[in-house]
Amino acid sequence: MISMKGHRVVELSPRLKARITRLDGTTEEGTKDPYGLPWILEEGVAEYDRTLYTLLGAKYGDPFWPIGRHSGHHGAHTEAGKGHIDLWDGLPSDMKGLWEYPVDTFFGEAAVFNFTELAPIETTPDNYAFSVPAKEGEACIRGQALLPEHFERVQEGDILLINSPFRGMEQPWLPSETSLFLALEKKIKLLAVGYPGIQWESAYQADDPHNSPTHRNMLGNNIPIAYPLCNIEQLTKERAFYYGVPLNVEKMDATWVRPLAFEEE
């Protein structure tokens, strides 16, 4: 029998409060996830037994969320390549859908990194991965790059949990070379990212096929990504057990997940 005795559980998903339209037409406001994405619900009644239910999404043109419907990318979620980045050039043809992975892809031993020591540094826009509000060559304070040497203790097959206490443009960021190193050299099986804390994707506005290298290097090598996570800083040891199994729904490129970390006391 599996026992959690001797372990403490850390919640890794940010709590969202849904914005819901009730039967009487009144609206109760909600909150948004770290990327500014909401949860929208509309109350209804099942005619056959008069139980209440809530439909996911809003009517098109809703002032709070004009496109109405929303996807499995709202809130903490896990995503894969098939059906998500298929339109990009230069990707392999064997990318898996989220429903095609072995279920144990989504749980197991995790290497934990809280980059508290990786304070932002003075740098210049031309050696930074993002568009920044500074003139070319002008010094500014930005987060440090995460390099392969930062991840030496990662073991093959690990889930990688990464976070930092920094915010905005002072967050450590993940260069293409490092995400490729994690995929091909370390062979991690899932990337789980705290945000804000880590700017894990870079160059997302670059021209295809140079855009979004973390998506390309992870999903293109069939390594799912789970984000935006929280509370990773509550983990005090270098290793933990991660559990974050997504919904088993074929054709969904991402599904919501409530990830947990189990750490020995």
Backbone torsions as a table, in degrees:
resi	resn	phi	psi	omega
1	MET	NA	131.3	177.1
2	ILE	-73.7	134.8	179.1
3	SER	-129.1	139.5	176.0
4	MET	-92.9	6.6	178.5
5	LYS	-59.2	133.7	-178.0
6	GLY	86.9	5.0	178.0
7	HIS	-125.8	151.8	170.2
8	ARG	-113.9	150.9	-175.6
9	VAL	-106.5	131.3	177.5
10	VAL	-115.1	123.4	176.1
11	GLU	-72.8	126.6	-176.4
12	LEU	-109.4	1.5	-178.8
13	SER	-107.6	134.7	176.3
14	PRO	-69.0	138.0	179.5
15	ARG	-76.4	133.0	173.4
16	LEU	-112.7	144.0	172.7
17	LYS	-111.1	121.6	-175.5
18	ALA	-70.4	147.1	167.8
19	ARG	-90.1	122.2	-172.5
20	ILE	-127.4	136.7	171.8
21	THR	-96.8	119.7	-176.3
22	ARG	-82.7	170.3	-179.3
23	LEU	-57.4	-34.0	-177.4
24	ASP	-82.4	5.1	178.2
25	GLY	90.2	-7.2	177.8
26	THR	-76.6	155.6	-178.1
27	THR	-122.0	131.9	174.0
28	GLU	-105.6	121.6	-174.3
29	GLU	-72.3	157.6	-179.5
30	GLY	-130.2	-161.7	-179.6
31	THR	-120.2	175.4	179.2
32	LYS	-121.3	160.6	179.6
33	ASP	-79.3	177.4	-176.9
34	PRO	-59.6	-18.7	176.9
35	TYR	-96.4	6.4	178.8
36	GLY	82.5	18.1	-179.8
37	LEU	-97.2	134.1	-175.4
38	PRO	-95.6	169.2	163.8
39	TRP	-108.9	126.7	-176.8
40	ILE	-118.4	129.1	178.1
41	LEU	-129.1	151.5	173.9
42	GLU	-131.1	125.8	-175.9
43	GLU	-76.2	141.8	177.3
44	GLY	-144.0	178.1	-179.4
45	VAL	-128.8	132.2	173.8
46	ALA	-79.3	120.1	-173.2
47	GLU	-64.3	-31.3	-172.5
48	TYR	-75.2	-22.9	178.5
49	ASP	-142.9	6.9	177.4
50	ARG	56.8	31.6	169.1
51	THR	-82.7	152.3	176.2
52	LEU	-83.7	148.4	171.4
53	TYR	-142.9	167.7	176.2
54	THR	-125.8	126.3	174.8
55	LEU	-83.6	141.4	-179.4
56	LEU	-86.4	125.2	179.5
57	GLY	110.2	175.7	-177.5
58	ALA	-128.7	170.6	174.5
59	LYS	-69.1	143.7	178.3
60	TYR	-56.7	134.1	-178.7
61	GLY	94.0	-1.5	176.5
62	ASP	-54.5	128.8	-174.7
63	PRO	-63.7	-25.4	-179.8
64	PHE	-79.1	-33.8	-178.4
65	TRP	-147.8	82.7	-168.2
66	PRO	-58.7	-29.7	-178.1
67	ILE	-79.6	-5.7	173.1
68	GLY	79.5	-84.8	-177.2
69	ARG	-68.9	155.1	170.8
70	HIS	-136.7	171.2	-165.4
71	SER	-110.8	-176.6	175.9
72	GLY	-73.9	3.9	179.3
73	HIS	-92.1	-0.2	-179.8
74	HIS	-84.6	129.5	-177.3
75	GLY	75.8	-173.2	178.8
76	ALA	-60.0	127.3	-176.7
77	HIS	-151.9	166.3	173.6
78	THR	-120.6	136.3	-177.2
79	GLU	-128.6	155.7	177.2
80	ALA	-129.8	-177.8	-171.7
81	GLY	-84.1	-46.1	-174.4
82	LYS	-63.4	130.7	-179.1
83	GLY	80.7	-0.9	-177.2
84	HIS	-115.8	-51.2	-177.4
85	ILE	-121.2	25.5	-178.5
86	ASP	-61.3	-26.7	-176.1
87	LEU	-78.3	-11.1	-179.5
88	TRP	-78.6	149.0	176.5
89	ASP	-80.2	155.5	169.9
90	GLY	80.1	17.7	180.0
91	LEU	-106.1	151.8	-179.3
92	PRO	-68.0	157.7	-178.0
93	SER	-85.5	-6.2	-175.3
94	ASP	-105.6	24.5	176.2
95	MET	-62.5	137.0	-178.6
96	LYS	-86.8	151.1	166.1
97	GLY	-81.4	156.8	-176.5
98	LEU	-55.8	-33.9	-178.3
99	TRP	-75.9	-8.3	-176.0
100	GLU	-96.7	-6.4	179.9
101	TYR	-77.8	149.4	167.8
102	PRO	-59.6	142.2	-174.5
103	VAL	-62.3	-27.8	-178.6
104	ASP	-75.6	0.0	169.6
105	THR	-61.1	-29.3	-168.2
106	PHE	-100.6	8.7	171.6
107	PHE	-149.2	156.9	179.4
108	GLY	146.0	-170.6	-178.4
109	GLU	-67.9	139.8	-177.2
110	ALA	-127.1	139.9	169.3
111	ALA	-90.5	127.3	-172.9
112	VAL	-107.6	130.8	178.6
113	PHE	-132.2	119.0	170.2
114	ASN	-115.3	101.0	-170.8
115	PHE	-80.6	65.2	-179.8
116	THR	-68.1	-27.8	-175.8
117	GLU	-86.6	-7.4	-173.4
118	LEU	-91.8	67.3	-175.7
119	ALA	-67.4	151.2	178.2
120	PRO	-61.7	155.4	-176.4
121	ILE	-129.0	166.3	174.0
122	GLU	-80.5	127.4	-177.2
123	THR	-146.4	-170.3	179.3
124	THR	-131.3	151.6	-176.4
125	PRO	-56.9	-29.7	-174.5
126	ASP	-74.2	-11.3	175.2
127	ASN	-116.5	24.7	179.1
128	TYR	-122.0	149.7	-169.2
129	ALA	-80.1	-11.6	-172.3
130	PHE	-115.3	160.8	168.6
131	SER	-72.3	125.9	-176.2
132	VAL	-127.4	151.7	-179.6
133	PRO	-78.3	66.4	177.1
134	ALA	-151.1	150.7	179.7
135	LYS	-73.8	152.9	179.8
136	GLU	-57.6	128.9	179.9
137	GLY	85.1	-6.5	-179.2
138	GLU	-85.4	129.9	-177.4
139	ALA	-68.7	142.8	176.4
140	CYS	-151.5	164.0	-179.9
141	ILE	-93.5	122.0	-177.9
142	ARG	-141.1	163.4	178.5
143	GLY	-67.7	156.4	-179.7
144	GLN	-83.6	154.2	175.5
145	ALA	-75.1	139.5	172.9
146	LEU	-85.3	120.3	-173.2
147	LEU	-108.8	161.7	179.2
148	PRO	-52.4	-36.4	-178.5
149	GLU	-66.0	-20.0	176.1
150	HIS	-69.6	-17.5	-173.2
151	PHE	-116.8	28.4	-176.4
152	GLU	-60.8	-33.7	-175.0
153	ARG	-84.2	0.5	175.6
154	VAL	-67.4	135.7	179.2
155	GLN	-102.8	152.0	178.8
156	GLU	-57.2	132.9	179.5
157	GLY	86.8	1.0	177.9
158	ASP	-69.3	151.8	158.5
159	ILE	-85.5	137.3	-177.0
160	LEU	-106.9	117.5	176.9
161	LEU	-106.2	116.8	-177.0
162	ILE	-129.8	145.8	-176.0
163	ASN	-162.1	168.8	170.9
164	SER	-155.0	164.8	177.5
165	PRO	-84.1	1.5	-172.9
166	PHE	-90.4	158.7	-173.8
167	ARG	-132.8	162.6	175.9
168	GLY	59.2	-140.3	-178.3
169	MET	-75.0	-1.8	176.8
170	GLU	-91.7	0.1	177.4
171	GLN	-69.4	140.1	168.6
172	PRO	-58.3	148.1	-177.0
173	TRP	-127.6	158.9	-171.6
174	LEU	-106.9	104.3	177.6
175	PRO	-69.2	161.4	-180.0
176	SER	-58.6	-41.8	-177.3
177	GLU	-62.1	-34.7	-177.8
178	THR	-76.1	-40.6	178.7
179	SER	-66.1	-33.7	176.6
180	LEU	-68.4	-38.5	176.4
181	PHE	-60.9	-43.5	179.9
182	LEU	-65.5	-35.4	-178.8
183	ALA	-75.6	-47.3	-170.5
184	LEU	-95.3	-35.5	-177.6
185	GLU	-90.3	-50.7	-179.3
186	LYS	-82.8	-22.6	178.1
187	LYS	54.3	48.7	175.2
188	ILE	-64.7	156.8	-178.7
189	LYS	-104.4	-14.0	176.6
190	LEU	-160.1	138.5	176.3
191	LEU	-104.1	121.0	-178.5
192	ALA	-121.7	119.2	-165.3
193	VAL	-121.9	131.9	171.1
194	GLY	-80.8	133.2	178.1
195	TYR	-147.4	132.7	-2.6
196	PRO	-69.8	153.8	-175.5
197	GLY	152.2	-48.1	176.8
198	ILE	-127.4	126.6	170.3
199	GLN	-87.3	88.9	-166.5
200	TRP	-85.7	-15.6	175.8
201	GLU	-115.5	141.2	179.1
202	SER	-130.6	162.7	173.9
203	ALA	53.9	34.7	-176.9
204	TYR	-72.0	-12.0	177.4
205	GLN	-103.7	5.2	178.0
206	ALA	-69.6	161.9	179.0
207	ASP	-70.7	140.2	171.9
208	ASP	-58.9	130.4	13.9
209	PRO	-102.0	28.6	-178.0
210	HIS	-104.4	6.2	-178.5
211	ASN	-83.2	154.8	168.3
212	SER	43.7	64.5	-175.1
213	PRO	-65.3	-30.0	178.9
214	THR	-67.2	-44.3	174.5
215	HIS	-56.0	-45.7	-177.3
216	ARG	-64.8	-47.0	-174.8
217	ASN	-72.7	-32.0	178.8
218	MET	-84.6	-64.8	-174.6
219	LEU	-64.7	-33.2	177.7
220	GLY	-66.9	-20.9	175.9
221	ASN	-108.0	21.5	175.8
222	ASN	57.9	44.7	173.3
223	ILE	-116.2	107.5	-178.3
224	PRO	-65.6	161.6	177.9
225	ILE	-122.6	132.5	176.1
226	ALA	-115.9	128.2	-179.1
227	TYR	-171.3	169.8	-15.1
228	PRO	-80.3	126.7	-178.8
229	LEU	-100.1	165.9	179.1
230	CYS	-139.7	171.2	173.5
231	ASN	67.3	10.5	176.8
232	ILE	-60.2	-29.1	179.2
233	GLU	-64.5	-16.1	177.5
234	GLN	-77.0	-13.2	176.4
235	LEU	-81.4	125.0	-172.5
236	THR	-104.1	-8.5	-178.9
237	LYS	-109.1	164.5	-176.5
238	GLU	-76.0	-17.2	-179.0
239	ARG	-135.7	149.0	178.3
240	ALA	-149.8	176.9	174.2
241	PHE	-110.3	123.5	-177.4
242	TYR	-102.0	138.7	174.5
243	TYR	-136.7	119.1	-179.9
244	GLY	-156.5	70.0	-175.1
245	VAL	-81.8	124.3	178.9
246	PRO	-77.3	170.1	177.4
247	LEU	-64.1	146.8	-177.7
248	ASN	-93.5	71.0	-175.5
249	VAL	-121.1	111.3	180.0
250	GLU	-64.7	141.4	177.1
251	LYS	83.1	-6.2	174.1
252	MET	-84.8	125.6	-177.6
253	ASP	-76.9	-19.0	176.6
254	ALA	-151.4	146.7	173.5
255	THR	-136.5	155.9	-179.7
256	TRP	-67.1	149.8	-177.0
257	VAL	-147.8	147.5	172.8
258	ARG	-114.7	87.8	-174.5
259	PRO	-77.0	146.3	178.5
260	LEU	-129.9	150.5	172.2
261	ALA	-120.2	134.2	178.5
262	PHE	-110.0	120.7	-176.7
263	GLU	-121.4	136.2	178.0
264	GLU	-64.7	136.5	179.8
265	GLU	-77.8	NA	NA
